Amino acid sequence: MAGRSRRGRAGRLVGTANDVVDEAAAAAFGVNRTDLRIIGLVAAAGTVTAGQLATEAKLSPIERAGRALLAEYAPEQLELVIEVLRKGERMQLAAAERIRAR
């Protein structure tokens, strides 16, 4: 059992390290991890349909619906949405810090 446990832990650690690299790469490009994965898929395939991309990227139905919803907005509107989301993020993180400080 000890060997299996160590292998499992080692596998999790490699997965976590992979996540850290993906996050750093995405940040360097100014995109999120899903977008980074999609950029990689498009770069590898050259030409790909939206349906193929969704399948290859393993986007969930919620992610696909969200992207379809965002496609309905003009770039200026999306900037406002992004601004609101970032403000919400800052509020949530500040609330988490207040909770931790107690």
The 8 nearest C-alpha neighbors of each residue, nearest first, counted from 0:
[[1, 3, 2, 4, 5, 6, 7, 8],
 [0, 2, 4, 3, 5, 6, 7, 8],
 [3, 1, 5, 4, 0, 6, 7, 8],
 [2, 4, 6, 0, 5, 1, 7, 8],
 [3, 5, 1, 7, 2, 6, 8, 0],
 [4, 6, 8, 2, 7, 3, 9, 1],
 [7, 5, 9, 3, 8, 4, 10, 2],
 [6, 8, 4, 10, 5, 9, 3, 11],
 [7, 9, 5, 11, 10, 6, 4, 12],
 [10, 8, 6, 12, 7, 11, 5, 13],
 [11, 9, 7, 13, 8, 12, 6, 14],
 [10, 12, 14, 8, 9, 13, 15, 7],
 [13, 11, 15, 9, 14, 10, 16, 8],
 [12, 14, 16, 10, 15, 11, 17, 9],
 [15, 13, 11, 17, 12, 16, 10, 18],
 [14, 16, 18, 12, 17, 13, 11, 19],
 [15, 17, 13, 19, 18, 14, 12, 20],
 [18, 16, 14, 20, 15, 19, 13, 21],
 [17, 19, 15, 21, 16, 20, 22, 14],
 [18, 20, 16, 22, 17, 21, 23, 15],
 [19, 21, 23, 17, 22, 18, 24, 16],
 [22, 20, 18, 24, 19, 23, 25, 17],
 [21, 23, 19, 25, 20, 24, 26, 18],
 [24, 22, 26, 20, 25, 21, 27, 19],
 [25, 23, 27, 21, 26, 22, 20, 28],
 [24, 26, 30, 22, 28, 27, 31, 23],
 [25, 27, 29, 23, 28, 24, 30, 22],
 [26, 28, 24, 25, 29, 23, 30, 22],
 [29, 27, 25, 26, 30, 24, 35, 31],
 [28, 30, 26, 27, 25, 31, 24, 35],
 [31, 29, 25, 28, 26, 34, 35, 32],
 [30, 32, 34, 25, 33, 35, 26, 29],
 [31, 33, 35, 34, 25, 22, 36, 21],
 [34, 32, 36, 35, 31, 37, 56, 30],
 [33, 35, 37, 31, 36, 32, 30, 38],
 [34, 36, 32, 38, 33, 37, 25, 31],
 [37, 35, 33, 39, 34, 38, 32, 40],
 [36, 38, 34, 40, 39, 35, 41, 56],
 [39, 37, 35, 41, 40, 36, 42, 34],
 [38, 40, 42, 36, 37, 41, 43, 35],
 [39, 41, 37, 43, 42, 38, 44, 36],
 [42, 40, 44, 38, 43, 45, 39, 37],
 [41, 43, 39, 45, 40, 44, 38, 46],
 [42, 44, 40, 41, 45, 39, 38, 46],
 [45, 43, 41, 46, 42, 40, 47, 39],
 [46, 44, 42, 41, 43, 47, 40, 39],
 [47, 45, 44, 41, 48, 42, 43, 40],
 [46, 48, 51, 52, 44, 45, 49, 41],
 [49, 47, 51, 50, 52, 46, 53, 41],
 [48, 50, 52, 51, 53, 47, 54, 55],
 [51, 49, 53, 52, 48, 54, 47, 55],
 [52, 50, 54, 48, 53, 49, 55, 47],
 [51, 53, 49, 55, 50, 54, 56, 48],
 [54, 52, 50, 56, 58, 51, 55, 57],
 [53, 55, 57, 51, 52, 56, 50, 58],
 [54, 56, 52, 57, 53, 51, 40, 58],
 [57, 55, 53, 58, 54, 52, 37, 36],
 [58, 56, 54, 55, 53, 59, 52, 60],
 [59, 57, 53, 56, 62, 63, 60, 54],
 [58, 60, 62, 61, 57, 63, 53, 64],
 [61, 59, 63, 62, 64, 58, 65, 53],
 [60, 62, 64, 59, 63, 65, 58, 66],
 [63, 61, 65, 59, 64, 60, 58, 66],
 [64, 62, 60, 66, 65, 61, 67, 58],
 [65, 63, 67, 61, 62, 66, 60, 68],
 [66, 64, 62, 68, 63, 67, 61, 69],
 [65, 67, 69, 63, 68, 64, 62, 70],
 [68, 66, 64, 70, 65, 69, 63, 71],
 [67, 69, 65, 66, 70, 71, 64, 72],
 [68, 70, 66, 71, 67, 72, 65, 77],
 [69, 71, 67, 68, 72, 66, 73, 65],
 [72, 70, 69, 68, 73, 67, 66, 77],
 [73, 71, 70, 69, 76, 77, 74, 68],
 [72, 74, 76, 75, 77, 71, 70, 69],
 [73, 75, 77, 76, 78, 72, 79, 70],
 [76, 74, 78, 77, 73, 79, 72, 80],
 [75, 77, 79, 73, 78, 74, 72, 80],
 [76, 78, 80, 74, 79, 75, 81, 72],
 [77, 79, 81, 75, 76, 80, 82, 74],
 [78, 80, 82, 76, 77, 81, 83, 75],
 [81, 79, 77, 83, 82, 78, 84, 76],
 [80, 82, 78, 84, 79, 83, 77, 85],
 [81, 83, 79, 85, 80, 84, 78, 86],
 [84, 82, 86, 80, 81, 85, 87, 79],
 [83, 85, 87, 81, 86, 82, 88, 80],
 [84, 86, 88, 82, 87, 83, 81, 89],
 [87, 85, 89, 83, 88, 84, 90, 82],
 [88, 86, 84, 90, 85, 89, 91, 83],
 [87, 89, 85, 91, 86, 90, 84, 92],
 [90, 88, 86, 92, 87, 91, 93, 85],
 [89, 91, 87, 93, 88, 92, 94, 86],
 [92, 90, 94, 88, 93, 89, 87, 95],
 [91, 93, 95, 89, 94, 90, 88, 96],
 [94, 92, 96, 90, 95, 91, 89, 97],
 [93, 95, 91, 97, 92, 96, 90, 98],
 [96, 94, 92, 98, 93, 97, 99, 91],
 [95, 97, 99, 93, 98, 94, 100, 92],
 [98, 96, 94, 100, 95, 99, 93, 101],
 [97, 99, 95, 96, 100, 101, 94, 93],
 [98, 100, 96, 97, 101, 95, 94, 93],
 [101, 99, 97, 98, 96, 95, 94, 93],
 [100, 99, 98, 97, 96, 95, 94, 93]]
